[in-house]
Amino acid sequence: MYERVEETAAAVRGRCGALPGTAIVLGSGLGDFADTLLDAVATPYGDLPHWPASQVVGHAGRLVIGNVAGKRIAALSGRVHFYEGYDLGTVVFATRVMGRLGVKRIILTNAAGGINTGFAQGALMIIDDHINMLGSNPLVGSNDDRVGPRFPDMSEVYSARLRTIADDAARAKGVQVSHGIYIAVHGPSYETPAEIRFFRTIGADAVGMSTVPEAIAARHMGLEVLGISCITNMAAGVLPQPLVHDEVIDTARRVRGSFIALLEGIIERL
């Protein structure tokens, strides 16, 4: 895996000019932020060696490197998921490439279901911590000490410094944010009402099918991590209606302005 990551990182270096200091992974329906980057170089994932491509609606599948508020940013418009049949090493491949490019911090965004009944559809939640219910971990297998330690500490996966910056940016931009715990499940089926009641009991505020493997891999490599969930739908059993993916995409598009303003405010403060 290390050699493939290095080959991909070299290909990105050859295309992007100045290297980014921050990477942002854009979740379902949230990819419009990539279009706001200035002096941008956009590369379809399929043009990069070894880079896996998502087949999920709402994930454009391109790497865009450009400038926001005078800062060099890599925006990953789309990600691959465990439920697509990829192993977790492949799921975190893009995160590994970002680390080998010299990125120091990564902002992981996602569309999530609201477990906390205090959340409204379209709310933005800063992730304080996570619960891994995927049944596996991207670090399973032999460890490569060139990448990170065998037993990385996970007592602060999501940087307190970056969470404070996000709160400051939200206040300055007039964007309302909440904080909470994100729980990752395998998918692709949505959760049952019984599962949601269980997740609420163990402390989860939002549920999704991504982010946690990337966060673990990023911390393994020593990157600072910030996580942001867009609550695109209420989880099963919260409202008397079925869950559909179109609702996820529609809600993400509706909060586009607030989401982009928050990201811009965060980047300005880095």
Helices and strands as residue ranges (DSSP letters): H 2-16, E 22-26, G 31-36, E 38-44, G 45-47, E 62-68, E 71-77, G 82-84, H 88-91, H 93-101, E 105-114, E 124-133, H 160-173, E 177-185, H 193-201, E 206-208, H 212-220, E 224-234, H 245-254, H 256-268
